[in-house]
Amino acid sequence: MAKYEIVGGNRLEGNVVISGAKNAVVAILPATLLVQGVCRIENVPNISDVRILLDIIRSLKAKVRWTDDSTVEIDTTEVEYCEPDPKLVTQMRASYYMMGALLGRYGQAHVALPGGCNFAARPIDQHVKGFLALGADVTETDDFVDIKAGPDGLHGARISLDVVSVGATVNIMLAAALMEGQTIIENAAKEPHIVDLANFLNTMGARISGAGTDTIKIKGVEKLHGATYAVIPDQIEAGTYMAAVVAAGGDVLVQNVIPKHMECITTRLREMGARITEYDDSIRVVRDGPMRRITVKTMPYPGFPTDMQAQICVCMAIANGISRLTESVYETRFFGYCTELQHMGANIVINGKTATVTGTDQLVGNTVTAKDLRAGAALIIAGLAAEGTTTVKNIHYVERGYERLIEKFTQLGASIRRIEE
Ligand code: EPU
């Protein structure tokens, strides 16, 4: 077990370089299983979710190696169909992309139910709806999902998702890329990582159009080939550093970002009083005056991301006035961090989907526990802004999704260290 100890109160100054996007790379790595050949994936963050996923891919007899700090080469020439190691699969959420990838490549998949951050009930009925429409038979038990071609075989289909789901959209794209016929996903997710996966698959020879809109068309092809591809920068990691500057005060150039992806976040931080300047692939965030109250509702992209809910809540907790934060994707997500923030002096009242946050002059350091990845990020931000020392426990959640976090914050002048217990 390890924890972070943060001494709050330092302004953040300097540059931070954003890593590759976690939620893109966890879809792109399983997609390499659709080819028999070599893929080189660049801008890969070395985070624990990626390391587990690479172990899952290794467990299928792929040859995986890091050729430098951020490039992974995956050789799938000798991969044969087998069940991904359930011990690994249950350690993370995105391991459910093995279902789509194996169904797409081998016409069958027997995969344990995923683990990962459990801040809400996270059903997979829309993934299953997609697999059934593509002609699969799906059997679910308490621990496993078994998917195989049904009596009429696998084929393209028109699938209208009942809820906008990133995971279901990815799984259907993975399953359908090599399938005979055309698949149309309606009410598809539009997140940047969906577009990134489509771009990667198209680089490998797939025929996917419409990614980034709510209708994605996949014309099945017979074969895909190996490719070299660079993952997009992480929107949420960038947003987390931006929120940290807003909460702690400072002047930071956030580098290696796609400013367009950040608009839903920059708009809100500007409303709070931050001065934000966008460049081609970087964003400067300055906050030196008082912060204003805001109203935020999380929505699928291009709305304000649920994965930034906790981080913006910290900014609200020290802004002037009463802010309102409404969660429309995962209702129970507040419970992962609001009690901990209250232990640091935040004034938050939760009523169903909405948190009412009354700004306080100063948060105060305390010992708090991360209950999921973004909750942990929020507690770190709170610690940076607070008076005194904050200890954040359970940081294995944070290390799932933030590469070299201590190094990056230290470089910005924060006082933060990792302590092995
Ligand atoms: N949903 C269903 N049925 C399904 C799938 C989803 O009802 O079959 C519901 C969910 O309960 C939720 C909504 O649809 O209310 C959206 O869920 P989605 O499927 O989009 O979430 P996900 O694919 O499981 C990804 C990210 C999450 C992020 C959400 C929403 C990955 C690996 N995870 O999860 O990221 O919160 O989309 O944007 O891409 C994180 O990075 O911290 C994280 C949790």
Residues whose N, C-alpha, C, O or C-beta is under 5 A from the ligand:
A	BS01	EPU	N23 A94 A121 R122 P123 I124 D125 Q126 H127 V163 V164 S165 V166 G167 A168 T306 D307 V329 Y330 L373 R374
